[in-house]
């Protein structure tokens, strides 16, 4: 069931949004999510005014919006009077969908951003930020990997950044934060991958992972970098990382965080490739596909998806926050 295109969340916030002492007022789209909530928090800490917008009613959300159905004309009144906008809505790249999946991913990832920043340009906003994916960073760094050609999700993230900036125009610089695994929580909001990893770490199943690894960061770090970019009206691509972890290091630290410290073994690369090829074949037989193509996922899992330089800021507080006892309750 669709929400009405736009309505105030009067039951949760009756406050009037005042302009911050720095004269910057920001609309945060996805303001109830893990990253959006942290961005709103940091903005307020620095004295900026925030309007939070989300699909679902949560404390601190000012307006409910179905961005999939909102037109440019619907968005303009909401953006009026703001200086900047942050797009922090979340997309699940792993969900299998009926082929062809590109129109669905484009509708979810690209089209809302184009409409949002077109409306922002019409309303004279002067700064913006998109919470993107570190796959676009690796697409620039390793063009030989052909990520956009192989993975619909990566293609749409690239189009999101490119077309969002075109829609914004030259007077509205848009920073794109290229995000890896993000640890942390905001109320009951956790990373969408936290639940399965939490249950696995607490189970009696063996912990076995491939070689390779990933960059990782905290929601708080993302928020601080995003607010820096907004304050400075920066418009470049910003890869974000606090630590670079092998999969073995990451899973071992999660197991320790949930109180089940134990050995993590290595999976042979051949087993990883065979398993994912089989999964890809099953999806193909069912005429389905994921945003990250299972047939090429092994290449990513076996690589070191590291961002240099990492900030060196410890992930430990955010990691423990993600995998405390409350996290397992969900």
Buried (B, 14 or more C-beta within 10 A) or exposed (E): EEBEBBEEBEEBBEEEBEBBEEEBBBBBBBBBBBBBBBBBBBBBEBEBBBBBBBBEEBEBBBBBBBBBEBEBEBBBEBBEBBBBBBBBBBBEBEEBBEBEBBEBBBEBBBBBBBBBBBBBBBBEBBBBBBBBBBBBBBBEBEEEBEBBEBBBBBBBBBBBBEBBBBBBBEEBBBBBBBBBBBBBBBEEBBBBEBEEBBBBBBEEEEBBBBBBBBBBBBBBBBBBBBBBBBBEBBBEBBBBBBBBBBBBBBBBBBBBBBEEEEEBEEBEBEEBBEBBBEBBEEBEEEEBBBBBBBBBBBBBBBBEBBBEEBBEBEBBEBBBBBBBEEBBEE
